[in-house]
């Protein structure tokens, strides 16, 4: 009776979790459909419908999968299938949202994966079958991987690395199932060698318990390690050699990790973990020296800001996507994940963070953490050594690969090119992940019986701590880039999301002191452009261009013109939550007087130079001219000419030009000299005559004082004051004025 209640309870948990997953994905699909309305703020836009095909396919195939698991594996873990259903559905809809063509392909691969999964569910002796032919499976995987050296292709680039076998538009990457085959081989090998003790605990009878033949009471930690693992070196060595030749360094790291983890679980020797870290480090160093692609990835990991538009473009755009997500994300369909290269595969984690925000990312990390705990629970309750090692290895594979790709997206780890299991685009990866789920469910089906005695749970606890620690590190780095460093990243000029936002959100106008517009927006939402109404002010006003960036007041006042400042905090937050965009920018009134500006420009004419007109009482800038100027409305047509022009029209001479200070510096020199009390009496100095010549003054000199000479604009007074101050005090003064 208790067994029946347990089965019914598990079925209820599984069914309700699947319903919650379906509800989440259904709402996500609805949000994707309505996203054009929100983005363009109009009901006349074309709705998105294509992804519903993926959602309906997901709904049908997982309904069938649930039915089969319910009847064939009623005692299996009730959390694993809903967990994987949510992960795979989330990834599928994200792929549909980015590239519908790849979404259709992923849907087909998901159907194939579920069909294989269902066939495996109905295969009663699957685990024994896999164990019996372990050498055959691994050898077949190696042969298929070796075949890529001759017949390999790359469906994405057509060039190296050629890691796929393909025919008729269908491609398969043998190195993906090779990971699973390695786990099966190692689990079966170590179980056959009886490295894990299978003796009964003290004081317990052996009645009702089947002890594996050949089991001994000797501790595995007392047996020599090298003779135990030496027979595996040939198979592992051939595997790593093939992957190194293919330059698939990400998979090499996964293989070394899996070998060391399963060996550690089987022997309890912590030394193997330290050795594996050393081997991974040596492999990385060798890859850095031998393979250009590895050196590029390591360099971009160490300092991506040196070449953000070149070799580090991928990782910089990934970090910008994470920063753009913020706390709650831009919303389904409202981000710009397509700006990140390979966003449907290698960088799908960044794509999810941009539209789901930190909350969505933490949710994804939490799902992976639950997979760790449930998977290791299955391992600890497994009925024999083989299944225990197999379950532990599968959990290590799924989570370690997830940490690798998420860490690469966040610059926590170098990019490796592996996929996010169940989530990323890739048929080979998806099929392998679903077979892994199948095996875990098969093992958990038998966990209700008394598990085989485990002398120590420490290796499995260490594995769990390592995997959960990696996920915690992912969460911490997410907060660093998405919250703490996010605002600084978003204002970078290489953030194309800024120019995209300008097409949808009206930018604030620049006005003169009488509210005459200097700029205006034209076009409709989604196609807004910036117009400059007085091009002669271009060196001062600057420009806001999607390709050439910003300059002048457009750059200085950008937070206000973009609506990120000057609006109420609630308005900014609400627009971010509802539209994934800032509110309309605020207009900025300048102190410039357009009438006076026109007069100053007319006076300068075609001459090269600058002029500034100030209000002597308030210090307001009434006019600021820099000639020659340019037309910011014609940057697309004239940029190359402007950059090459020796007259440098892009330079704001009024602000950035360098000129001799002349008599203009005299008031500052006089103030410094008075402060230092170094001035002689006026009658004792020659401020009015130099070598008995008439002084060069702009105005008649009145009273014979230092201030009188300065007020008259006598150029000689500058030299006299500098002489009195001396070099040291002059340097201090100019540093203060800089």
Buried (B, 14 or more C-beta within 10 A) or exposed (E): EEEEEEBEEBBEBBBEBBEEBBEBBBEBBEBBBBBBBBBBBEEEBEEBEBBBBBBEBBBEBBEEBBEBBBEBBBBBBBBBBBBBBBBBBBBBBBBBBBBBEBBBBBBEBBBBBBBBBBEBBEEEEBBEEBBEBBEEBBBBBBEBBBEBEEEBBBEEEEEEBBBBBBEEEEBBBBBBBBBBBBBBBBBBBBBBBBBBBBBEEEEEEEEEEEEBEEBEEEEBBEBEBEEBBEEBEEBBEBBBEBBBEBBBBBBBBBBBBBBBBBBBBBBBBEEBBEBBEEBBEEBBEEBBEEBEBBBBBBBBBEEBEEBBEEBBBBBBBBBBBBBBBBBBBBBBBBBBBEBBEBBBBBBBBBBBBBBBBBBBBBBBBEBBBBBBBBBBBBBBBBBBBBBBBBBBBBBBBBBBBBBBBBBBBBBBBBBBBBBBBBBBBBBBBBBBBBBBBBBBBBBBBBBBEEBBBBBEEEBBEBBBEBBBEBBEBBBEBBBBBBBEBBEEBBBBEEBBBBBBBBBBBBBBBBBBBEEBBBBBBEEEBBEBEBEBBBEBBBBBBBBBBBEBBBBBBBBEBBBBBBBBBBBEEEBBBEBBBEBBBBBBBBBBEBBBBBEBBBBBBEEBEEEEBBBBBEEEEEEBBBBBBBBBBBBBBEBEEBBEEBEEBEEBBBBBBBEEBEEEEEBEBBEBBBEBBEEBEBBEEBEEBEBBEEEEEEBEBEEEBEEEEBBBBBBBBBBBBBEBBBEBBEEEBBEEBEEEEE
